[in-house]
Amino acid sequence: MDKEDQPKITREPVSLLLVEGATDEIFFRRVKALYLADCRATVKDLEGLFNINAKVINSVGSYCRSHRDERVRVYCCFDRESRYGEVPGFDMRGIEQYIRKENVTSVLILDLVKATKQIESWFFYDIHGIYKFLRAPKTQRNTDAFKPPERFGYRDLQHLFERYGKTYTKGRRAANFINHLNFEKIVSQCQELQAGIELIKSQAGNVASRLF
């Protein structure tokens, strides 16, 4: 990450949403369109959680070098993946220290928007929409079997698809399914996602830095 010679900036900061995969990118692009339309925001796929700290540092550095006239608020939108409540290997404090060391003053904050278990856990908040997409007979739609949604994830969704002769695959091939989900229902019931959206919206125009 190069040290900056920052020009004068007058625009609202950009919210840079870093997501861990293509499935998440599709999901958060929908969130952006529906709930962050009034914010200057962009979504970037990190293509997996392996080497996550280096990926965050490299992505932030690359964005700042390419947009030297911008101030950036960075939101890491990652799956928890663990019953211990932490994103595996993610060291937010270490990344913040690196940004300060490199004096990248255009980065105003680094925050975490954390999924309960996996991004697929959030899909289960619209279990009615999942059954509808699968064209499951109404007599076979046991919505109570998937409560609370945070208990379920990728494997459960995969098995549910298989039950009705379909295949759930992460990535671009999931786009049609994700775009059929009722995002209003998901956001209204999922407190973590709701809190993440409100965090991004509430800070969108704030030019104060938490890092410098």
C-alpha positions as CSV (number, residue, x, y, z in Angstrom):
1,M,0.0,0.0,0.0
2,D,1.6,3.2,-1.1
3,K,1.8,6.3,1.0
4,E,-0.5,9.0,-0.3
5,D,-0.2,12.6,-1.6
6,Q,-3.8,13.3,-1.1
7,P,-5.5,16.1,-3.1
8,K,-8.4,18.2,-1.6
9,I,-11.6,16.2,-1.5
10,T,-15.1,17.7,-1.4
11,R,-17.3,14.7,-2.2
12,E,-19.1,12.3,0.2
13,P,-16.9,9.3,1.1
14,V,-17.3,6.1,-0.7
15,S,-18.5,3.0,1.2
16,L,-16.3,0.1,0.0
17,L,-18.1,-3.2,0.8
18,L,-15.6,-6.1,0.7
19,V,-17.3,-9.5,0.4
20,E,-15.8,-12.9,0.5
21,G,-17.3,-14.5,-2.6
22,A,-19.5,-14.3,-5.7
23,T,-22.6,-15.4,-3.9
24,D,-22.1,-12.6,-1.4
25,E,-21.4,-10.1,-4.1
26,I,-24.7,-10.8,-5.8
27,F,-26.5,-10.6,-2.5
28,F,-24.9,-7.3,-1.4
29,R,-25.3,-5.7,-4.9
30,R,-29.1,-6.3,-4.3
31,V,-28.8,-4.8,-0.8
32,K,-26.9,-1.8,-2.3
33,A,-29.6,-1.3,-5.0
34,L,-32.5,-1.6,-2.6
35,Y,-31.2,0.0,0.6
36,L,-28.1,2.0,-0.1
37,A,-29.2,3.8,-3.3
38,D,-28.7,7.2,-1.6
39,C,-25.1,6.3,-0.6
40,R,-21.9,6.3,-2.7
41,A,-21.1,2.6,-2.4
42,T,-19.3,-0.1,-4.3
43,V,-19.0,-3.9,-3.8
44,K,-15.8,-5.9,-4.3
45,D,-15.5,-9.7,-4.3
46,L,-12.3,-10.9,-2.4
47,E,-12.8,-14.5,-3.8
48,G,-12.6,-16.4,-0.6
49,L,-11.5,-16.1,3.1
50,F,-8.1,-17.6,2.6
51,N,-5.3,-15.0,3.2
52,I,-8.1,-12.7,4.2
53,N,-6.0,-10.0,5.9
54,A,-3.7,-9.7,2.9
55,K,-6.7,-9.6,0.6
56,V,-8.3,-6.8,2.5
57,I,-5.0,-4.8,2.7
58,N,-4.4,-5.3,-1.1
59,S,-7.9,-4.5,-2.1
60,V,-8.0,-1.3,0.0
61,G,-4.6,-0.3,-1.3
62,S,-5.6,-0.9,-4.9
63,Y,-8.8,1.1,-4.5
64,C,-7.1,4.0,-2.9
65,R,-4.3,4.1,-5.5
66,S,-6.9,4.1,-8.3
67,H,-9.1,6.7,-6.6
68,R,-6.7,9.2,-5.0
69,D,-9.4,11.9,-4.9
70,E,-11.7,9.8,-2.7
71,R,-12.2,9.2,1.0
72,V,-13.1,5.6,1.8
73,R,-15.2,3.9,4.5
74,V,-14.3,0.2,4.4
75,Y,-16.9,-2.5,5.4
76,C,-15.8,-6.1,5.6
77,C,-19.0,-8.1,4.9
78,F,-17.9,-11.6,6.0
79,D,-19.5,-14.9,7.2
80,R,-18.8,-15.8,10.8
81,E,-18.5,-19.5,9.9
82,S,-18.0,-20.4,13.5
83,R,-20.0,-21.0,16.7
84,Y,-17.5,-18.8,18.5
85,G,-18.7,-15.7,16.8
86,E,-15.6,-14.8,14.9
87,V,-14.6,-14.6,11.2
88,P,-11.8,-17.2,10.9
89,G,-8.3,-15.6,10.7
90,F,-9.6,-12.1,10.3
91,D,-7.5,-9.5,12.2
92,M,-9.2,-6.1,11.9
93,R,-6.9,-4.5,14.5
94,G,-3.8,-5.6,12.6
95,I,-5.2,-4.3,9.3
96,E,-6.0,-0.9,11.0
97,Q,-2.5,-0.7,12.3
98,Y,-1.1,-1.4,8.8
99,I,-3.2,1.4,7.3
100,R,-2.0,3.8,10.0
101,K,1.6,2.7,9.5
102,E,1.3,3.3,5.7
103,N,-0.4,6.6,6.4
104,V,-3.3,5.9,4.1
105,T,-5.3,8.8,5.4
106,S,-8.1,8.5,2.8
107,V,-9.3,5.4,4.7
108,L,-11.6,6.8,7.4
109,I,-12.8,3.6,9.0
110,L,-12.7,-0.2,8.9
111,D,-15.8,-2.0,10.1
112,L,-17.2,-5.5,10.1
113,V,-20.6,-6.5,8.9
114,K,-20.9,-10.1,10.1
115,A,-23.2,-12.9,8.9
116,T,-24.7,-15.1,11.6
117,K,-23.2,-18.3,10.2
118,Q,-23.0,-18.2,6.4
119,I,-24.6,-15.9,3.8
120,E,-27.0,-18.8,3.1
121,S,-28.3,-18.5,6.7
122,W,-29.8,-15.2,5.8
123,F,-31.6,-16.7,2.8
124,F,-33.7,-18.8,5.2
125,Y,-35.4,-15.7,6.5
126,D,-37.4,-16.0,3.3
127,I,-38.1,-19.7,3.5
128,H,-41.5,-19.1,1.8
129,G,-39.6,-17.6,-1.2
130,I,-37.2,-20.6,-1.2
131,Y,-40.0,-23.1,-1.4
132,K,-41.7,-21.0,-4.1
133,F,-38.6,-20.9,-6.2
134,L,-38.3,-24.7,-5.8
135,R,-41.9,-25.1,-6.8
136,A,-42.4,-27.3,-3.8
137,P,-46.0,-28.5,-3.3
138,K,-47.7,-26.5,-0.6
139,T,-48.4,-29.6,1.4
140,Q,-44.7,-30.2,1.6
141,R,-43.7,-26.7,2.7
142,N,-42.6,-27.1,6.3
143,T,-41.4,-23.6,7.1
144,D,-41.2,-24.2,10.9
145,A,-38.5,-26.8,10.2
146,F,-36.0,-23.9,9.4
147,K,-36.4,-21.8,12.5
148,P,-34.3,-20.1,13.7
149,P,-32.7,-19.3,10.3
150,E,-29.2,-18.8,11.9
151,R,-29.0,-22.5,12.6
152,F,-29.0,-23.4,8.9
153,G,-26.5,-22.8,6.2
154,Y,-25.1,-23.9,2.8
155,R,-25.4,-27.6,3.3
156,D,-29.0,-27.3,4.5
157,L,-29.9,-25.2,1.5
158,Q,-28.1,-27.7,-0.8
159,H,-30.1,-30.6,0.6
160,L,-33.4,-28.7,0.3
161,F,-32.7,-28.0,-3.4
162,E,-31.8,-31.7,-3.9
163,R,-35.1,-32.8,-2.4
164,Y,-36.9,-31.0,-5.2
165,G,-34.6,-32.1,-8.0
166,K,-32.5,-28.9,-8.2
167,T,-28.9,-28.0,-7.4
168,Y,-27.8,-25.1,-5.3
169,T,-24.3,-23.9,-6.3
170,K,-22.5,-21.0,-4.8
171,G,-21.4,-18.2,-7.1
172,R,-22.7,-16.7,-10.3
173,R,-25.1,-19.7,-10.9
174,A,-27.0,-18.7,-7.7
175,A,-27.9,-15.2,-9.1
176,N,-31.3,-16.2,-10.4
177,F,-32.3,-17.7,-7.1
178,I,-30.9,-14.8,-5.0
179,N,-32.7,-12.3,-7.1
180,H,-36.0,-14.1,-6.5
181,L,-35.7,-13.8,-2.7
182,N,-37.8,-11.3,-0.8
183,F,-35.2,-8.9,0.5
184,E,-37.7,-6.8,2.4
185,K,-38.6,-9.9,4.4
186,I,-35.0,-10.9,4.9
187,V,-33.9,-7.4,6.1
188,S,-36.9,-6.8,8.3
189,Q,-36.2,-10.1,10.2
190,C,-32.4,-10.4,10.1
191,Q,-31.1,-8.1,12.8
192,E,-27.4,-8.4,11.8
193,L,-28.1,-7.4,8.2
194,Q,-30.4,-4.6,9.3
195,A,-27.7,-3.3,11.7
196,G,-25.1,-3.5,8.9
197,I,-27.3,-1.5,6.5
198,E,-28.1,1.1,9.2
199,L,-24.4,1.4,10.1
200,I,-23.4,2.1,6.4
201,K,-26.2,4.5,5.9
202,S,-25.6,6.4,9.1
203,Q,-22.0,7.0,8.3
204,A,-22.3,7.6,4.6
205,G,-21.8,11.4,4.7
206,N,-19.4,11.4,7.8
207,V,-16.0,12.7,6.8
208,A,-14.5,12.1,10.3
209,S,-11.7,9.6,10.5
210,R,-11.5,6.9,13.2
211,L,-8.1,5.8,12.1
212,F,-6.2,9.1,12.0
